[in-house]
């Protein structure tokens, strides 16, 4: 019969969004990602606050028509937001 001790080292992982404020033209795209301080990326479902201004396909955000919209996603109980300004072509 043996005593077993397990030491667990807690990691303080922080998550950051790749963009918080972006200006693109109609037809242009960029990738919005959530990355940890450990270099991992999180699977986040991004959603636009208003429809019609951008299309969201996975991490790819594409400008559709001129206007400003907030794209947000929640991971680990925290909501991350990016303001996207779409300029006319």
VOGU-3710 file (C-alpha; in Angstrom, 3 decimals, decimal comma):
1> xxxxxxxxxx> 0,000/0,000/0,000  1,598/3,256/-1,177  0,746/6,926/-0,772  0,514/8,679/-4,085  0,831/12,436/-4,453  -0,059/14,227/-7,659  1,158/17,750/-8,261  -0,983/19,754/-10,632  0,506/22,928/-12,015  -2,167/25,436/-12,928
11> xxxxxxxxxx> -1,550/27,284/-16,145  -2,756/30,841/-16,411  -3,808/30,837/-20,058  -4,993/34,095/-21,567  -6,944/34,401/-24,808  -6,662/37,310/-27,218  -8,609/38,185/-30,336  -6,564/38,777/-33,492  -8,415/41,996/-34,420  -10,508/44,429/-32,377
21> xxxxxxxxxx> -11,062/47,136/-35,005  -10,762/46,549/-38,750  -11,545/48,613/-41,838  -12,005/46,706/-45,100  -13,503/47,431/-48,503  -16,514/45,687/-50,006  -15,253/42,320/-51,286  -12,183/42,235/-49,016  -11,754/39,595/-46,320  -9,737/38,942/-43,184
31> xxxxxxxxxx> -9,458/36,086/-40,701  -10,668/36,619/-37,149  -9,071/34,256/-34,640  -8,872/33,682/-30,923  -5,385/32,646/-29,796  -4,114/31,576/-26,391  -0,923/32,626/-24,673  0,146/28,991/-25,286  -0,209/29,437/-29,069  -3,430/27,443/-29,440
41> xxxxxxxxxx> -6,407/28,662/-31,451  -9,987/28,276/-30,251  -12,994/27,240/-32,285  -15,314/30,211/-31,989  -18,627/30,780/-33,742  -18,429/34,392/-34,920  -21,648/36,326/-35,464  -22,346/39,774/-36,895  -24,541/42,152/-34,863  -26,391/43,272/-38,019
51> xxxxxxxxxx> -26,974/41,310/-41,195  -26,074/42,444/-44,688  -22,753/44,211/-44,032  -20,425/41,201/-43,785  -20,533/37,479/-44,397  -19,055/35,184/-41,765  -17,736/31,802/-42,880  -15,779/30,107/-40,103  -12,993/32,587/-39,268  -13,280/34,487/-42,567
61> xxxxxxxxxx> -15,063/37,839/-42,478  -15,892/39,405/-45,872  -17,297/42,888/-46,514  -20,626/42,915/-48,376  -21,856/46,516/-48,180  -20,721/49,781/-46,623  -21,450/50,186/-42,919  -20,215/49,314/-39,441  -20,943/46,059/-37,642  -19,672/44,275/-34,540
71> xxxxxxxxxx> -18,549/40,680/-34,996  -18,478/38,762/-31,725  -17,992/35,281/-30,375  -17,972/33,685/-26,938  -15,340/31,294/-25,643  -14,803/30,092/-22,078  -17,548/32,375/-20,789  -15,946/35,519/-22,230  -17,290/37,422/-25,242  -14,738/38,792/-27,711
81> xxxxxxxxx> -15,688/41,594/-30,100  -14,289/43,156/-33,257  -15,681/46,326/-34,853  -15,682/45,959/-38,633  -16,023/49,042/-40,815  -16,834/48,269/-44,419  -16,058/50,993/-46,948  -17,609/51,167/-50,415  -15,410/49,884/-53,220
//
